[in-house]
Amino acid sequence: MGALRFFIVAGEPSGDRLGAALMGALQNLHKDVQFAGVGGPLMQAQGLVSLFPMEELSVMGIIEVLPKYRALKRRIAQTAAAALEFAPDALITIDSPDFCLRVAGLVKAAQPDLRTIHYVAPSVWAWRPKRAVKMARVIDHVLALLPFEPPLMRGAEMTCDFVGHPVVSEALASPAEAALFKGDGPLILCLPGSRRGEVARLAPIFGAVLARIKAVHPNARVALPTVRGVADLVAELTADWPIAPQIITDAAEKRGAFAAADVALAASGTVSLELAANSCPMVIAYDMNRLTLWLMARAALVDTVTLVNLVSQTRSVPEFIGKNCTPDKIAPALLALLENPAAQNAAMDVTMQRLGRGGEAPAMRAAKSVLEAL
């Protein structure tokens, strides 16, 4: 087999991590691989020259997208044109379905025989199950992170492999990294999201929760890992928190904080799996635009949005979404977890086992699946 060319597109920090690991694994398996597309700093470190800054695509929510619709539409057309010009062996899109699947649609319409691969199955088990059928019009093969997803994708007439979730192979803290966070009071991780809109909405709520925690645990400490793109906003919005957080952007410090924390208060998302990998008990809280939440609630097929609950088939992790995302409801759950931090241990262990802990690295499984799909 000669040189392989992949046009690869990611739109979020989580997709950037997936894309970078996949690129590295593909280069390990094949001696001559060329990439083009859209990605963040991790994919760029693997050799990608991004068509434009990936951060332009980090928008979540039906209502939140509307002000940026025209700009996103231009980027969709630009990305599809660049993909066709690159003439890849396959188009690989990573998560961000509102952007990526539109790019795939334009590419597929112009070149129906081009192989299209999507990394991260849409959450059709949670809402809008017909998305799989719609996706099958433009995607040939899916790389699934969750073990119950392949039958749903195959049922829509796409091929699909469960490749494992990358969280199971991410580095955990060394004893020295964790020791940096030793202290007298309980350490609380606060994780209000990686998007500016999330942080703006959740930071005041999380701050009010901490006021209630401090009343019971006056020596409590707070660590707040975040991404560099929102660190300035985080600093601004947490300046009046009753417990001053230690804001962390360094990867080693983040690992240490996850390992040392007694409990976490986190936005909904894949961060729940990172916490489970570190055996850190958690409370999940999330709020969005009311119309977006109403539309999603009407379409919901499951009674929980927390991945640890779904994968473990338990409801061990308390979650407070939308109108329930209030300090008065969140704080008692967090205080109860501080009293009984082992309550979620079994669910977290089962989750990691089912996601592939102890097996071949997910990125390598994904790369092999990509090559087989060709």
C-alpha positions in Angstrom: 0.0 0.0 0.0 1.4 3.4 -1.0 0.8 6.8 0.6 -2.4 7.3 2.5 -4.1 10.7 2.6 -6.8 11.6 5.2 -8.8 14.8 5.5 -9.6 15.0 9.1 -12.0 17.4 10.9 -12.5 18.1 14.6 -14.4 21.0 16.2 -13.9 20.6 20.0 -11.0 20.1 22.4 -12.3 16.5 23.0 -12.2 15.9 19.2 -8.8 17.4 19.0 -7.6 14.8 21.5 -9.2 12.0 19.6 -7.9 13.2 16.3 -4.3 13.6 17.6 -4.3 10.1 19.1 -5.8 8.6 15.9 -3.2 10.4 13.7 -0.4 9.1 15.8 -1.7 5.5 15.7 -2.2 5.7 11.9 1.4 6.9 11.5 2.6 4.0 13.6 0.7 1.5 11.5 1.5 3.0 8.1 4.8 4.5 7.1 3.5 7.2 4.7 0.4 9.1 5.9 -0.5 12.6 4.9 -3.1 14.7 6.7 -5.1 17.9 6.0 -8.2 19.4 7.6 -9.3 21.2 10.7 -8.0 20.6 14.2 -6.6 22.1 17.4 -3.1 22.3 19.0 -2.8 18.5 19.6 -3.6 17.6 16.0 -1.3 20.3 14.8 1.5 18.8 16.9 0.9 15.6 14.9 1.6 17.6 11.7 -1.8 19.0 10.7 -1.9 22.5 9.3 -5.5 23.6 10.3 -7.5 25.2 7.6 -8.8 27.8 10.2 -8.8 28.0 14.0 -10.8 25.0 15.4 -12.2 27.2 18.2 -14.6 28.9 15.7 -16.6 25.6 15.8 -16.9 25.2 19.6 -20.6 26.2 19.9 -23.2 24.1 21.6 -27.0 24.3 21.7 -29.7 24.9 19.2 -30.3 28.5 20.1 -26.6 29.3 20.8 -25.7 28.4 17.2 -28.1 30.8 15.5 -26.1 34.0 15.8 -23.1 32.2 14.2 -25.1 30.3 11.5 -23.8 32.2 8.5 -20.2 32.1 9.5 -20.5 28.4 10.2 -22.2 27.8 6.9 -19.2 29.5 5.1 -16.8 27.4 7.0 -18.7 24.2 6.1 -18.5 25.1 2.4 -14.8 26.0 2.7 -14.0 22.8 4.5 -15.8 20.6 2.0 -14.1 22.3 -0.9 -10.7 21.8 0.7 -11.4 18.1 1.4 -12.3 17.6 -2.3 -9.2 19.4 -3.4 -7.0 17.3 -1.2 -8.3 14.1 -2.8 -8.0 12.0 0.3 -8.4 8.2 0.6 -11.0 9.0 3.3 -12.7 11.9 5.0 -12.6 11.4 8.8 -14.9 13.6 10.8 -14.8 13.7 14.6 -17.8 14.4 16.8 -19.3 17.9 16.3 -22.1 16.5 14.1 -23.8 19.7 13.3 -20.7 20.9 11.5 -19.0 17.6 10.5 -22.0 15.8 8.9 -22.8 18.9 6.8 -19.2 18.8 5.5 -19.5 15.1 4.8 -22.8 15.7 3.0 -21.3 18.2 0.6 -18.2 16.0 0.0 -20.4 12.9 -0.6 -22.6 14.7 -3.0 -19.6 15.8 -5.1 -17.8 12.5 -4.8 -20.1 9.6 -3.8 -17.4 7.0 -3.8 -15.1 8.7 -1.3 -15.0 6.8 2.0 -16.4 8.7 4.9 -15.7 7.8 8.5 -17.2 9.4 11.6 -15.5 9.1 15.0 -17.9 9.2 17.9 -21.4 7.8 17.3 -24.3 10.3 17.7 -26.1 9.7 21.0 -29.2 8.3 19.3 -29.8 6.2 22.5 -30.5 9.5 24.3 -32.5 11.5 21.8 -33.5 11.9 18.1 -32.9 8.2 17.1 -33.6 9.0 13.4 -30.3 10.8 13.3 -28.6 7.5 12.6 -30.6 7.0 9.5 -29.9 10.5 8.3 -26.2 10.2 9.1 -26.1 7.0 7.0 -26.7 9.0 3.9 -23.3 10.6 4.2 -21.3 8.3 6.5 -20.0 4.8 5.6 -18.3 3.8 8.8 -18.5 4.8 12.4 -16.0 4.5 15.3 -18.0 4.1 18.5 -16.7 5.0 22.0 -19.5 3.2 23.9 -20.1 -0.6 23.8 -23.8 -0.4 23.2 -23.6 1.8 20.1 -22.6 -0.5 17.2 -25.9 -2.3 16.9 -27.7 1.1 16.6 -25.3 2.2 13.9 -25.5 -1.1 12.0 -29.3 -0.9 12.2 -29.1 2.3 10.2 -26.9 0.5 7.5 -23.5 1.8 8.4 -20.6 -0.3 9.4 -19.4 0.3 13.0 -16.7 -0.8 15.4 -16.6 -0.3 19.2 -13.0 1.0 19.6 -13.1 1.9 23.3 -13.1 5.2 25.0 -9.8 7.2 25.1 -10.3 7.9 28.8 -9.2 4.4 29.6 -5.7 5.0 28.2 -5.1 8.5 29.4 -2.2 9.0 31.8 -3.1 9.1 35.5 -1.2 11.2 38.0 2.1 10.1 39.5 2.2 10.1 43.3 4.3 13.3 43.2 1.7 15.1 41.0 -1.1 14.1 43.3 1.0 15.0 46.4 1.0 18.7 45.3 -2.6 18.9 46.3 -2.3 17.5 49.8 -3.9 19.8 52.4 -5.9 20.0 55.6 -9.4 20.5 54.2 -11.4 18.5 51.6 -10.4 19.2 48.0 -13.3 19.9 45.6 -12.8 19.8 41.9 -15.0 22.4 40.1 -15.4 21.8 36.3 -17.8 24.3 34.8 -17.1 23.3 31.2 -14.7 24.1 28.4 -16.9 26.5 26.4 -17.2 30.2 27.3 -21.0 30.0 27.3 -21.0 27.0 29.7 -18.6 28.8 32.1 -20.6 32.0 32.0 -23.8 30.2 32.9 -22.4 27.7 35.5 -19.8 29.7 37.4 -22.3 31.8 39.4 -24.2 28.6 40.3 -21.1 26.7 41.3 -19.9 29.7 43.4 -23.2 29.7 45.3 -22.9 26.0 45.9 -19.4 26.5 47.4 -20.8 29.1 49.8 -23.0 26.3 51.2 -20.1 23.9 51.3 -17.9 26.4 53.1 -20.5 26.8 55.8 -20.1 23.1 56.7 -16.4 22.7 55.7 -14.8 26.0 56.4 -11.3 24.7 55.4 -12.5 23.3 52.0 -10.2 23.9 49.0 -11.1 24.2 45.3 -9.2 23.2 42.2 -10.5 24.3 38.8 -8.8 22.7 35.8 -9.7 24.5 32.6 -8.5 25.0 29.0 -6.4 28.0 28.1 -9.1 29.5 25.8 -11.4 30.2 28.7 -8.9 30.6 31.6 -9.3 34.4 31.5 -13.1 34.2 31.7 -12.8 31.6 34.5 -10.5 33.9 36.5 -13.0 36.8 36.0 -16.1 34.8 36.9 -14.6 33.1 40.0 -13.1 36.2 41.5 -15.9 36.5 44.0 -16.3 32.8 44.9 -16.3 32.2 48.7 -13.5 29.7 48.2 -10.8 31.0 45.9 -10.1 28.3 43.3 -6.7 27.2 42.1 -7.1 27.7 38.4 -5.2 25.0 36.5 -4.3 24.8 32.8 -1.1 22.6 33.0 -1.7 19.0 32.1 0.4 17.5 34.9 -1.3 19.7 37.5 -4.7 18.7 36.1 -3.8 15.0 36.6 -2.7 15.7 40.1 -5.9 17.5 41.0 -8.1 14.8 39.5 -6.2 12.2 41.5 -6.2 14.1 44.8 -9.7 15.5 44.8 -12.2 14.2 47.3 -15.3 15.0 45.2 -16.1 16.9 42.0 -18.8 19.3 40.9 -18.8 19.1 37.1 -20.7 20.1 34.0 -22.3 17.3 32.0 -20.1 15.7 29.4 -17.2 13.3 29.0 -15.6 14.8 32.1 -17.7 12.3 34.1 -15.6 9.5 32.5 -12.3 11.3 33.4 -13.5 11.5 37.0 -14.4 7.8 37.0 -11.0 6.9 35.6 -9.5 8.7 38.6 -12.1 7.2 41.1 -13.3 10.7 41.9 -16.9 10.7 43.1 -19.0 13.4 41.4 -22.1 15.5 41.2 -23.2 16.6 37.7 -24.9 20.0 37.1 -25.8 21.7 33.8 -27.9 24.5 32.5 -28.5 25.9 29.0 -30.8 28.2 27.2 -34.4 27.3 28.3 -35.7 26.7 24.8 -32.8 24.4 24.0 -33.4 22.5 27.2 -37.1 22.2 26.5 -36.5 20.9 23.0 -34.0 18.4 24.2 -36.3 17.2 27.1 -39.1 16.6 24.6 -36.9 14.4 22.6 -35.1 12.6 25.4 -35.2 8.8 25.4 -33.2 8.2 28.7 -33.6 9.5 32.2 -30.0 10.5 32.7 -27.4 12.4 30.7 -24.4 11.2 32.8 -22.2 8.7 30.9 -21.1 6.9 34.1 -24.8 6.2 34.9 -25.5 5.0 31.3 -22.5 2.7 30.9 -22.7 1.2 34.4 -26.5 0.9 34.0 -26.9 2.5 37.4 -28.1 5.9 38.6 -25.3 6.3 41.1 -24.2 9.8 40.0 -26.7 12.6 41.0 -27.4 15.1 38.3 -29.1 18.5 38.3 -30.1 19.7 34.8 -32.0 22.8 33.7 -34.5 24.0 36.3 -32.9 21.6 38.9 -29.5 23.2 38.4 -29.8 25.3 41.6 -27.4 25.7 44.5 -30.1 24.6 47.0 -30.4 21.3 45.2 -26.8 20.7 44.3 -25.2 21.5 47.6 -26.9 18.8 49.7 -25.9 16.2 47.1 -22.3 17.3 47.2 -22.2 17.4 51.0 -23.7 13.9 51.2 -20.9 12.7 48.8 -18.3 14.2 51.0 -19.7 12.2 53.9 -19.8 8.9 51.8 -17.3 9.2 49.0 -17.3 5.4 48.3 -20.9 5.5 47.2 -20.0 5.6 43.5 -17.0 3.3 43.5 -18.7 0.2 42.0 -20.3 2.2 39.2 -17.1 3.9 38.3 -15.2 0.6 38.2 -17.8 -1.1 36.0 -17.8 1.9 33.7 -14.0 1.7 33.1 -14.1 -2.0 32.5 -16.9 -1.7 29.9 -15.1 1.1 28.1 -12.0 -1.1 27.5 -9.6 -0.5 30.4 -6.9 -3.1 30.3 -7.3 -3.8 26.5 -5.5 -2.4 23.4 -5.4 1.4 23.3 -8.5 2.9 21.8 -6.6 5.0 19.4 -4.8 2.0 18.0 -8.2 0.1 17.7 -9.6 3.1 15.9 -6.7 3.3 13.5 -7.0 -0.4 12.6 -10.7 0.1 12.1 -10.0 3.0 9.7 -7.5 1.0 7.7 -9.9 -2.0 7.5 -12.7 0.4 6.4 -10.6 1.4 3.4 
